[in-house]
Structure formats: C-alpha cells, structure tokens
Amino acid sequence: MFKLIILILLIGVIGSLFSGLFFLSRDHGTGDRTVKALTLRISLSIAVFVLLMLGYKFGLIPG
C-alpha cells in the first residue's frame, strides 16, 4: 500500500511538470497557470520526501 501511494504521488509530480511545460508554451509566460502547476509539483515532491522519511523511520522501507 505504501509503495502504491508513493507511485501515485510520483505520477502526479510528472504530470504536473508536463502540465507546467504545456501552460508555459501555450500562455507564453503571461498566465498564472504555469506557477500553479509548478507549485503543485513542489508540494507533491515534498509530500513524497516526507512520506519516504516517515516510511524509513517506521520500518516500512528497509534500510
């Protein structure tokens, strides 16, 4: 279950990264959709990092 959550978050990170690229090329840097997409990517990346650290601490990830 833990691996599935991490995998879903990583897919979300990649999807957000590509949507930010799409919005950047489409809006030519004038809209705020790119910033929102990249903010979501950073938030998901932090969530993945925190979950990995917690998983290691609680023994869900062998070290």
Stockholm file with secondary structure:
# STOCKHOLM 1.0

chainA/1-63         MFKLIILILLIGVIGSLFSGLFFLSRDHGTGDRTVKALTLRISLSIAVFVLLMLGYKFGLIPG
#=GR chainA/1-63 SS CHHHHHHHHHHHHHHHHHHHHHHHHHHTTCSSHHHHHHHHHHHHHHHHHHHHHHHHHTTSSCC
#=GC SS_cons        CHHHHHHHHHHHHHHHHHHHHHHHHHHTTCSSHHHHHHHHHHHHHHHHHHHHHHHHHTTSSCC
//
